[in-house]
Amino acid sequence: MADTFRRIEDYAFECCHSLEFVRLSTDLEYIGYMAFRLCKSLTSIYIPPSCREIDEEAFHSCEKLIIFNVPQHTELGNNVIARTALKKVNIHFNNEVNNDEWIKDINEAEEFALHRACSSFNPLEEIIHAIVKRQGRRSLKKKNHIGVTPLQYIDTNPYTDIEEKKIMKQYILDMMGVLH
């Protein structure tokens, strides 16, 4: 999607059953009612910081959606991620059936600092390297409450070109004490 798009209107991609991947406009401000409803193959979506509102049921029934990265300030309508893979694993967070705000806090705990860094809109290699160096390489495969690892965030994030090989190479060099 071109970075000039500011809005995705109601029902825009509804029933695009084969839609697996979307790179949203970095200037996107609004996602409309049921905009991606029934996109059954969509597994991840990264909402840009410019997005102020996601209307009701925007991603309803995206059955495979497990990564939904949304900024804290983005206003969520009711049932934005209803009937997604995410709703099936929200036991730890969600007390209200129609409130999807819990998804914003998935990676907020300090133990998920690496998840937070890898899932950010613009992940920085130096921050990821510093966390991996501090927590160890196993931290790259640690699952959060919804079962997602930092490597999965990196692999699905359309706004980064960071690769696992590069992170591991840097980690090994750091552990060997090699200057780079």
C-alpha positions in Angstrom: 0.0 0.0 0.0 1.4 3.4 -1.0 2.4 5.6 1.9 -0.1 8.3 0.7 -3.2 6.3 1.9 -4.7 7.9 5.0 -7.9 5.8 5.3 -9.1 2.3 4.6 -12.8 2.5 4.2 -15.6 0.2 5.5 -15.5 -3.3 4.0 -12.5 -2.4 1.8 -10.8 -5.9 1.9 -13.7 -7.9 3.3 -13.7 -11.5 2.3 -10.3 -11.4 0.6 -9.8 -15.0 1.7 -6.3 -15.4 0.0 -4.9 -12.1 1.5 -1.9 -13.3 3.6 0.1 -10.1 3.9 -0.5 -6.3 4.0 2.0 -3.5 4.4 -0.1 -0.6 5.5 0.6 3.0 4.6 2.9 4.7 7.1 0.5 7.7 7.0 -2.6 5.6 7.7 -5.0 7.3 10.1 -8.1 5.1 10.1 -9.2 1.6 9.4 -13.0 1.2 8.7 -15.8 -1.0 9.9 -15.2 -4.6 8.9 -12.4 -3.5 6.5 -10.5 -6.8 6.7 -13.4 -9.1 7.9 -13.1 -12.7 6.8 -9.5 -12.4 5.4 -9.0 -15.9 6.5 -5.3 -16.2 5.4 -4.1 -13.0 7.1 -1.7 -14.0 9.9 -0.1 -10.7 11.0 -0.8 -7.0 10.8 1.4 -4.1 12.0 -0.6 -0.9 12.5 1.5 2.3 11.9 1.9 4.9 14.7 -0.1 7.4 12.5 -3.3 5.3 12.9 -5.7 7.0 15.3 -8.7 4.7 15.0 -9.7 1.1 14.0 -13.4 0.8 13.7 -15.6 -2.1 15.0 -14.9 -5.6 13.7 -12.2 -4.4 11.3 -10.4 -7.8 11.5 -13.3 -9.9 12.6 -13.1 -13.6 11.6 -9.5 -13.4 10.3 -9.1 -16.9 11.7 -5.3 -17.1 11.4 -4.5 -13.7 12.7 -2.0 -14.2 15.6 0.1 -11.1 15.4 -1.8 -7.8 15.8 0.7 -5.0 16.6 -1.1 -1.8 17.5 0.1 1.4 19.1 -1.1 2.3 22.6 -2.8 5.5 21.4 -4.9 3.9 18.7 -8.5 3.8 19.6 -10.1 0.3 19.0 -13.8 -0.2 18.3 -15.7 -3.2 19.6 -14.7 -6.7 18.5 -11.8 -5.5 16.3 -10.1 -9.0 16.6 -13.2 -11.1 17.3 -13.0 -14.7 16.0 -9.3 -14.6 15.3 -6.6 -16.9 16.6 -5.8 -14.1 19.1 -9.2 -14.2 20.7 -8.6 -17.9 21.5 -5.5 -17.2 23.5 -6.5 -14.1 25.4 -7.3 -15.8 28.7 -4.6 -13.9 30.6 -5.7 -10.4 29.6 -9.3 -10.1 28.5 -12.0 -9.6 31.0 -14.6 -8.0 28.7 -15.9 -9.9 25.7 -16.0 -6.8 23.4 -12.9 -5.0 24.7 -9.7 -5.7 22.6 -7.5 -3.2 24.5 -5.7 -6.1 26.2 -3.8 -6.7 22.9 -1.9 -3.5 23.4 -0.3 -4.8 26.6 0.9 -8.3 25.4 4.6 -7.3 25.4 4.6 -4.6 28.1 6.2 -6.7 30.9 9.9 -6.3 31.2 10.4 -10.0 30.4 9.1 -9.3 26.9 11.5 -6.4 26.2 12.9 -8.3 23.2 9.4 -9.0 21.9 8.5 -5.3 22.2 11.7 -4.3 20.4 11.1 -6.8 17.5 7.5 -6.0 17.1 7.9 -2.2 17.1 7.0 -0.3 13.9 10.6 0.5 13.2 12.8 -2.0 15.1 16.4 -1.0 15.7 19.1 -3.5 15.4 21.3 -2.0 18.1 18.4 -2.3 20.6 17.7 -5.9 19.6 21.4 -6.8 19.8 21.7 -5.2 23.3 18.7 -7.1 24.6 19.9 -10.4 23.1 23.3 -9.9 24.5 21.8 -9.2 28.0 19.2 -12.1 27.9 21.0 -14.6 25.7 20.2 -16.2 22.4 17.4 -18.3 23.8 15.4 -15.2 24.3 14.9 -15.0 20.5 12.7 -18.2 20.8 10.8 -17.3 24.0 7.1 -17.2 23.5 4.9 -14.5 24.9 1.4 -15.1 26.3 -0.1 -15.4 22.8 2.7 -17.9 21.7 4.7 -15.5 19.5 8.5 -15.4 19.6 10.7 -12.3 18.9 11.9 -14.0 15.7 8.3 -14.4 14.5 7.8 -10.6 15.0 10.9 -9.9 12.9 10.0 -12.4 10.2 6.5 -10.9 9.8 7.3 -7.2 10.3 7.0 -5.5 6.9 8.7 -2.4 8.1 12.1 -4.0 8.8 14.8 -5.9 7.0 16.5 -7.3 10.1 17.3 -11.0 9.7 17.9 -13.7 12.2 21.3 -14.6 10.7 22.5 -11.1 11.2 21.3 -11.0 14.9 23.0 -14.4 15.6 26.2 -13.3 13.9 26.4 -10.2 16.0 25.6 -12.2 19.2 28.4 -14.7 18.5 30.9 -11.9 17.7 29.9 -10.2 21.0 30.3 -13.4 23.0 33.7 -14.0 21.5 34.7 -10.4 22.4 35.5 -9.5 18.7 35.4 -5.8 18.0 33.2 -4.8 15.1 
